[in-house]
Amino acid sequence: MTNHKVWFITGAARGIGYEILKAVLETGDHVVATVRSSAEALADSLGNPENLQVVLLDVTDEQQAIEAANQAVQKFGKIDVLVNNAGYGLLSAVEEATAEEVRKNFETNVFGLLNVTRAVLPHMRERRSGHIINISSVGGLSGYIGWGVYGATKFAVEGLTESLALELAPLGIHATVVAPGFFRTEFLDAASLSRSGNIIPDYEETVGQMRTFATQANKKQPGDPVKLAKAFVQVANAEKPPVHLPLGNDALQKYREKTANFEKDIEAWYDLITGTDHDDV
């Protein structure tokens, strides 16, 4: 058992989480997979392998997260890799999103991730070893029309991971944030994507077109989730894993466009940017 890594993967019932789960099981590593319901159904669909434990977990429940992490350690003795995958999208203009819709999106995508991270880290710190892999999004690298609130949750994940990487490095623990582009999963299905019920006509030419695009693009995304899952296995086994990892040509292109535009703004406003220090500095 000591030769195998132990993974803890949230939101493993479908989509990216499910593909990562399958890829890890194929390596022989041990996996604790969390789902919100139907634990037996997930285990049965994979043939109930001995190296798999499925536990129920709503990531917004901190006590459940602590109990799930403890179950993982009781079962396999340790947690080597945490994959914070649980989350969902919200398609809405920033103004259209209600306070409740915003709160719920942050509760899962940000506060839920923090709940699980806090639950797992004591076990990693005790062993001075581990790797936290947080799943962000291309929407966490650059803004998109209609994805402002969801993107804000993923921008938060980017920032949290950067700080975690700095804080945990002296303890022998790595932190990586993965920003996938558009991958051919169930993300654009109703089960994973929430759409605001509040529609403001003034946003029809912008957010309205994005709603249409999201419907048409479903199951036609360029990214291969099987290849993405294998990339997670490779990163988890790297001696020096990256802090940031965009996956997909679309994610890389979007990030490069953003940084190029950022540089243009800096050049255009350089004197103002550099002229705000005290005169004695």
C-alpha positions as CSV (number, residue, x, y, z in Angstrom):
1,M,0.0,0.0,0.0
2,T,2.8,2.4,0.8
3,N,4.0,2.3,-2.8
4,H,0.7,3.8,-4.0
5,K,-0.5,7.3,-3.7
6,V,-3.8,8.0,-2.1
7,W,-6.0,10.5,-3.9
8,F,-9.0,12.4,-2.5
9,I,-11.2,13.7,-5.3
10,T,-14.3,15.8,-4.8
11,G,-17.2,15.9,-7.3
12,A,-16.3,12.5,-8.8
13,A,-19.7,11.4,-10.0
14,R,-19.4,12.9,-13.5
15,G,-17.4,15.2,-15.8
16,I,-13.8,16.0,-15.1
17,G,-13.9,14.4,-11.7
18,Y,-15.1,11.1,-13.0
19,E,-12.5,11.0,-15.7
20,I,-9.7,11.8,-13.2
21,L,-11.1,9.1,-11.0
22,K,-10.9,6.5,-13.7
23,A,-7.4,7.5,-14.8
24,V,-6.1,7.3,-11.3
25,L,-7.7,3.9,-10.7
26,E,-6.0,2.6,-13.8
27,T,-2.6,3.4,-12.3
28,G,-3.3,1.3,-9.2
29,D,-3.3,4.2,-6.9
30,H,-5.9,4.4,-4.1
31,V,-8.8,6.8,-4.4
32,V,-11.4,8.3,-2.0
33,A,-14.0,9.7,-4.3
34,T,-16.7,12.0,-3.0
35,V,-20.2,12.4,-4.3
36,R,-23.3,14.2,-3.1
37,S,-25.5,11.2,-3.6
38,S,-25.5,7.6,-5.0
39,A,-22.2,6.4,-3.6
40,E,-23.1,2.8,-4.3
41,A,-24.0,3.6,-7.9
42,L,-20.6,5.2,-8.6
43,A,-18.7,2.2,-7.1
44,D,-20.9,-0.3,-9.0
45,S,-20.3,1.6,-12.3
46,L,-16.5,1.1,-11.8
47,G,-16.8,-2.6,-10.7
48,N,-16.2,-1.9,-7.0
49,P,-12.3,-2.1,-7.2
50,E,-10.5,-2.6,-3.9
51,N,-8.5,0.6,-4.4
52,L,-11.6,2.8,-4.4
53,Q,-13.7,4.2,-1.5
54,V,-16.7,6.3,-2.3
55,V,-18.0,8.6,0.4
56,L,-20.9,11.1,0.6
57,L,-19.9,14.7,0.8
58,D,-21.5,18.1,0.3
59,V,-18.5,20.3,0.3
60,T,-20.5,23.2,1.7
61,D,-20.8,21.2,5.0
62,E,-17.5,21.6,6.8
63,Q,-18.1,18.9,9.3
64,Q,-18.8,16.4,6.5
65,A,-15.6,17.4,4.9
66,I,-13.6,16.7,8.1
67,E,-15.4,13.3,8.5
68,A,-14.7,12.4,4.9
69,A,-11.0,13.2,5.2
70,N,-10.8,11.2,8.4
71,Q,-12.5,8.2,6.7
72,A,-9.9,8.4,3.9
73,V,-7.0,8.2,6.4
74,Q,-8.7,5.4,8.3
75,K,-9.1,3.4,5.1
76,F,-5.8,4.0,3.3
77,G,-3.6,5.5,6.0
78,K,-2.9,8.9,4.3
79,I,-3.9,11.4,1.7
80,D,-1.2,12.2,-0.9
81,V,-3.2,14.2,-3.5
82,L,-6.3,16.3,-3.0
83,V,-8.2,17.3,-6.1
84,N,-10.7,20.0,-5.4
85,N,-13.0,19.5,-8.4
86,A,-16.5,20.0,-7.0
87,G,-18.2,23.0,-8.4
88,Y,-20.7,24.3,-10.9
89,G,-21.1,27.1,-13.4
90,L,-23.4,30.1,-13.4
91,L,-24.3,31.7,-16.7
92,S,-25.6,35.3,-16.1
93,A,-24.8,38.9,-16.5
94,V,-23.2,40.3,-13.4
95,E,-26.2,42.5,-12.8
96,E,-28.7,39.7,-13.6
97,A,-27.4,37.3,-10.9
98,T,-29.4,37.5,-7.7
99,A,-27.7,37.7,-4.3
100,E,-28.8,34.2,-3.6
101,E,-27.4,32.8,-6.9
102,V,-24.1,34.5,-6.3
103,R,-23.9,33.3,-2.7
104,K,-24.6,29.7,-3.7
105,N,-22.0,29.7,-6.4
106,F,-19.3,31.0,-4.0
107,E,-20.5,28.6,-1.3
108,T,-19.6,25.6,-3.5
109,N,-16.8,26.8,-5.7
110,V,-14.8,28.8,-3.1
111,F,-16.0,28.1,0.5
112,G,-16.5,24.4,-0.3
113,L,-13.0,24.2,-1.6
114,L,-11.7,25.8,1.5
115,N,-13.7,23.4,3.7
116,V,-12.1,20.4,2.1
117,T,-8.7,21.9,2.0
118,R,-8.8,22.7,5.7
119,A,-10.0,19.2,6.4
120,V,-7.2,17.5,4.5
121,L,-4.2,19.7,5.2
122,P,-3.7,18.6,8.9
123,H,-3.1,15.1,7.6
124,M,-0.7,16.3,5.0
125,R,1.2,18.6,7.4
126,E,1.6,15.7,9.8
127,R,3.4,13.7,7.2
128,R,5.2,16.8,5.7
129,S,4.0,15.6,2.3
130,G,1.2,16.1,-0.2
131,H,-0.1,17.9,-3.2
132,I,-3.3,20.0,-3.5
133,I,-4.6,20.4,-7.0
134,N,-7.4,23.0,-7.3
135,I,-9.5,23.1,-10.5
136,S,-10.0,26.6,-11.7
137,S,-11.1,27.5,-15.3
138,V,-10.1,29.5,-18.3
139,G,-12.7,31.8,-16.8
140,G,-10.4,32.2,-13.8
141,L,-7.6,33.5,-16.1
142,S,-9.6,36.1,-18.0
143,G,-13.1,37.6,-18.0
144,Y,-15.9,36.3,-20.3
145,I,-19.3,37.8,-21.1
146,G,-21.9,36.0,-19.1
147,W,-19.5,34.3,-16.7
148,G,-18.5,37.2,-14.4
149,V,-19.8,35.6,-11.1
150,Y,-18.5,32.1,-12.0
151,G,-15.2,33.6,-13.2
152,A,-14.9,35.5,-9.9
153,T,-15.1,32.2,-8.0
154,K,-12.4,30.8,-10.1
155,F,-10.2,34.0,-9.9
156,A,-10.5,33.4,-6.1
157,V,-9.3,29.8,-6.5
158,E,-6.3,31.1,-8.5
159,G,-5.4,33.5,-5.7
160,L,-5.9,31.0,-2.9
161,T,-3.7,28.5,-4.7
162,E,-0.9,30.9,-5.2
163,S,-0.8,31.7,-1.5
164,L,-1.1,28.1,-0.5
165,A,1.9,27.2,-2.7
166,L,4.0,29.8,-0.8
167,E,2.7,28.8,2.6
168,L,3.0,25.1,2.1
169,A,6.3,24.9,0.3
170,P,8.4,24.9,3.6
171,L,6.2,22.0,4.8
172,G,6.9,19.8,1.8
173,I,3.5,20.2,0.3
174,H,2.8,21.4,-3.3
175,A,-0.2,23.4,-4.6
176,T,-1.2,23.6,-8.2
177,V,-4.2,25.3,-9.8
178,V,-5.3,23.8,-13.1
179,A,-7.3,26.1,-15.5
180,P,-9.0,23.9,-18.1
181,G,-10.4,25.5,-21.3
182,F,-13.6,24.1,-22.8
183,F,-13.6,20.3,-22.5
184,R,-16.2,18.0,-23.8
185,T,-17.9,17.1,-20.5
186,E,-21.4,17.7,-18.9
187,F,-20.4,21.2,-17.8
188,L,-22.8,22.9,-20.1
189,D,-25.7,20.5,-19.1
190,A,-28.4,21.7,-16.7
191,A,-26.9,19.4,-14.0
192,S,-23.7,21.3,-13.9
193,L,-24.6,24.7,-15.2
194,S,-27.1,27.1,-13.6
195,R,-28.6,30.0,-15.5
196,S,-30.0,33.0,-13.8
197,G,-33.8,33.3,-14.0
198,N,-33.5,37.1,-14.2
199,I,-33.1,38.2,-17.8
200,I,-32.4,41.9,-18.5
201,P,-33.2,42.8,-22.2
202,D,-30.3,45.3,-22.4
203,Y,-27.8,42.4,-22.2
204,E,-29.4,40.4,-25.1
205,E,-26.7,41.3,-27.6
206,T,-23.9,40.2,-25.2
207,V,-25.0,37.7,-22.5
208,G,-28.0,36.6,-24.7
209,Q,-25.6,35.5,-27.4
210,M,-23.4,33.7,-24.8
211,R,-26.5,31.8,-23.7
212,T,-27.1,30.7,-27.2
213,F,-23.5,29.8,-27.7
214,A,-23.4,27.7,-24.6
215,T,-26.4,25.7,-25.8
216,Q,-24.9,25.1,-29.2
217,A,-21.4,24.3,-28.0
218,N,-22.5,21.6,-25.5
219,K,-20.7,18.4,-26.3
220,K,-18.8,20.1,-29.0
221,Q,-16.0,21.5,-26.9
222,P,-12.5,21.0,-28.3
223,G,-10.8,19.6,-25.1
224,D,-10.6,15.8,-24.6
225,P,-11.4,15.0,-20.9
226,V,-9.6,11.7,-21.1
227,K,-6.3,13.4,-22.0
228,L,-7.0,16.0,-19.3
229,A,-7.4,13.3,-16.7
230,K,-4.0,11.8,-17.7
231,A,-2.5,15.2,-17.4
232,F,-3.6,15.3,-13.7
233,V,-1.8,12.0,-13.1
234,Q,1.3,13.3,-14.7
235,V,1.3,16.5,-12.6
236,A,0.6,14.6,-9.4
237,N,3.7,12.5,-10.1
238,A,6.0,15.4,-11.0
239,E,8.9,16.1,-8.7
240,K,8.5,19.8,-9.2
241,P,4.8,20.4,-10.2
242,P,3.8,23.9,-11.5
243,V,1.8,26.3,-9.5
244,H,-0.3,27.3,-12.6
245,L,-1.3,24.9,-15.3
246,P,-3.6,26.0,-18.1
247,L,-4.9,23.0,-20.1
248,G,-6.1,23.3,-23.7
249,N,-5.0,25.5,-26.5
250,D,-8.0,27.7,-26.0
251,A,-7.0,28.4,-22.3
252,L,-3.4,29.2,-23.3
253,Q,-4.5,31.5,-26.1
254,K,-6.9,33.4,-23.8
255,Y,-4.3,33.9,-21.2
256,R,-1.7,35.1,-23.7
257,E,-4.3,37.6,-25.1
258,K,-4.9,38.9,-21.6
259,T,-1.3,39.4,-20.8
260,A,-0.6,41.1,-24.1
261,N,-3.5,43.5,-23.5
262,F,-2.3,44.1,-20.0
263,E,1.1,45.1,-21.3
264,K,-0.5,47.5,-23.7
265,D,-2.4,49.2,-20.9
266,I,0.9,49.4,-18.9
267,E,2.7,51.0,-21.8
268,A,-0.1,53.5,-22.4
269,W,-0.4,54.5,-18.8
270,Y,3.2,54.0,-17.7
271,D,3.8,57.5,-16.4
272,L,0.6,57.5,-14.3
273,I,1.3,54.0,-13.0
274,T,4.9,54.8,-11.9
275,G,4.1,58.4,-10.7
276,T,2.1,57.5,-7.6
277,D,4.9,56.8,-5.1
278,H,5.9,59.4,-2.5
279,D,8.6,61.8,-3.7
280,D,11.1,60.4,-1.1
281,V,10.9,56.9,-2.4
